[in-house]
Amino acid sequence: MTKILDAATAIRKVSALRALCLRLPHVPTPAELARLQRFGELVAAPESASTDDIEPLAAGWRRWWYQGETSRLRAMAAHVPTGLVQSDRRLALYACAAVAACKRHKRPFSEGPAPPSRTGTGRRMAPPPGYRGVPPAC
């Protein structure tokens, strides 16, 4: 006898379980608490971070990202040694995303150049002074 699986039922169950898990508060593990404690020390002196501090930085920046503290993340990333941030993909992504998020909130949409069809001349408008076109390389 073969059993027929209903994909829709399975997807509904998984979806309900995921929704339940997302409603639960995050409880840090003892290891994560230790990393966050070290991160707290690094906040005061980010220049002193070394390769041993990659995990604490990732844990702290993840927490800041989910709390919406992108400006703090961006400021700290500017003071952490560049080679350290570039050596870990997670750190590089958090730093790059924080820069992009801060720029997105500070610059109104109208500062960008208009698309060619909006100028009415068929030619592209010159970009405003200081416009770089793309966010800085991360």
N, C-alpha and C positions, 0 to 999 in steps of 0.2 A: 504494500500500500504506500503510495507517495503522498506527501503532505504539500499542499499548495500554499505558498507564502503570499500574503497580501502586502505589497510594498507600501500602500497608502497607510495601512494600519501601523506598520513598523515605523514609518516616518512620523506619524502623529505621536506615537509613544516617545520617540527620541526627542521630538520637538518639545513635548511637555516636560520631559526630564531636563532638557537644556534651559527652558524658561524657569523652572524651579531653581536650578543651580545659579542662574544669573541673579535671582532675587536674594540669595543668601549672601550675607556679608563675608568679605575675605578675612580669614583668620590666618595670620602669618605663622609659619612653622618655627620651631626654635632656631633652625639654621638660618631662616630668613631674618629673624629678629637679630641674630648676631651680625648678619651682613648689613642690616639697616642701622645698627648701632655704629658699625665702622663707617657707614655712609655719613652719619651725623657728624663724625669727627672730620671727614673729608670735606664737608660743606664749609667748615671754618678755614681749611687750608687745601683747596683743590690742587694747587701746584705740587703738593707733596705726594700725589697719587702715583702708585707704581703698578707693575703688572699683577701684583698680588691683590690689587684693589679693583680689578675688572668686575668681579661678581658683586661686590658691594655697590659699585657705581651702577651696574645694570639693575640691581634690585631697587635702589633709591630713585633712579631715573624712571623706572617703570611705575613706581608709586606716584611720583610727581606727574607723570604723563596722564595717568588715570584720574588724578585729582585736578587736572587742568592747569598745573603750575608750569606752563611752557616757558614763561619769561624767566623763571628761576632756573629751569633746566638749561635754557639757552645761555644765561649768564654764567652758570657754572661750567658748561661745556667750553666756553671761551677761555677758562683758566686752567682746565685740565690739560696736561701735555698732549699736543696734537697727535704724536705717534701712538700714544696709548688709546685715544679715541679711534684712530684709524685701524688699530690692530684688532679690534673686536667689532664684528658686524652689528651687534645689537646697539653698542654705544654710538657707532657712526649713524645708525638709523634714527635713534632717539635725538641725537644732536641735530641732524639734518631736518627732521620733522619739526623740531622745536623752532628752528630758524624759519622754516616755511610757515608755520602756524603764526608766529609773531608778525611776519611780514604781511600775511594775508589779512590779519586783523588791523594793521596799522595803515595800509595803503588802500584808499578807496578805489573801486573799480574804474572810475572815470580817468584815473591817472595813466592808464595804459593806452597805447596807441589804438586808434580806431581801425577796424578791419577795412580793407580796400573798398568794399562796397558802400561804406558809410560816408566816405569823403565826397562822393558825388562827381569826382574828377576821373575816377578810374585809376588813380595813382595812390600809392600808400602815403599816409601822412608821416611826417617826421616824428619820431618818438620824443617825448618830453625830455628836457635835460636831466641827466642822471639815471635814465632808464637803461637797464642792462639786458632786458629781454628774458632772461632765465634766472632762477635763483642761483646763488653761489654754489659751486661744486661742493658736494658733501663727501 
